[in-house]
């Protein structure tokens, strides 16, 4: 922020996966810059000038047709080619689809032109192409329609659809410009989506893809980097599951991925996912899950120094957890709530050795290798203040009144077990923040 706030530059963002609030945050941080965004839909609600791109001029459209044919047009083909460009209004996507259909079905340009209606010719063309596909090809299109712009790898398509020879089918769909490939991921052409049913109506496909990604996310829950590689796909499935009110699946997905989002500093998506979890827990009337999500939302706000929101969420979590008589969970939430009220850290002397009982309890939670070799950014000679550390899980506070060196500790969390059970997980914490 400090480096770009005074810069004057033209910034081009050509990415259809842009998230609106992230774009607005960037624009606010670089207030003296001018932005150009290329996208299929508006990313700016209150300001900006919008330009709808028109089709190609006929001369350019004819060049595109010849490029797709991989040869020059003959004198006999030229009139029909001009008519095709005019009827399709120079739309490059429609022209590619038309030429691919001509080559696939060994038809002439004049034959295609004679069948196109004057009203919505592009839509009619796509409907005819999709109708001519085999059932396995249609199943792949349905799956990619559910995934939207996120797309899937070939092996994922095969695993979800269980269709033999998936790779060759996908290549054929690519050749016909019905799907696109980007960094080994296949996604459906946005133009094709217009003639398919909405993703939430593709019931059988939805069932398969939700099951696949829910199981996959839970299997890789303790591998944040691996989980992050598919986080956009999982977020897409989460949104679709919300649309069809699959609340139990929504809660499972939220539980599986939210920790990874926090660890990888995906702040905007972390909040979005937690809000979906709150919606699902309330729809399911699951008070335990609702209290947990409120605790996480409060911790999210605390991490970003949004104290008012943090206090609101954490107080609600405490009220729910007190009503459930979950004392350990109440202590964890109250611990984070108290963090908001503490004064800035002050240097204090290192505490003397703990009592025998406390030492025995501390020994059970201190990781021996880090205790002997503390992280290099922690200095044993430095004073350590007594502070309250924000916890992102239901944590049973250990030795809350003791002042100890910041080493790796095992704390009680429920990150990968049912909401009413607890297990141990290793975290690294410092004087002022959690890692």
Buried (B, 14 or more C-beta within 10 A) or exposed (E): EEEBEEEEEEBEBEEBEBBBEEBBBBBEEBEEBEBEBEBEEEBBEEEEEEEEEEBBEEEEBBEBBBEBBEEEBEEEBEEBBBBBBEBBBBBBBBBBBBBBBBBEEEEEBBEBBEEBEEEEBBBBBBBBBBEEBEEBBEBBBBBBBBBBBBBBBBEBBBBBBEBEEBEEBBBBBBEBBBBBBEEEBBBBBBBBBEBBEEBBEBEEBBEBBBEBBBEBBBEBBEEBEEBBEBBBBBBBBBBBBBEBEBBBBBBBBBBBBBBBBBBBEBBEBBBBBBBBBBBBBBBBEBBBBBBBBBBBBBBBBBBEEBEEBBBBBBBBBBBBBBEBEBEEBBBBBBBBBEBBEEEEEEEEEEEEEBEEEBEEBBEEBBEEEBBEEBEEEBEEEEBBBBBBBBBBBBBBBBEEEEBBBBBBBBBBBBBBEEBEEBEEBEBBBBBBEBE
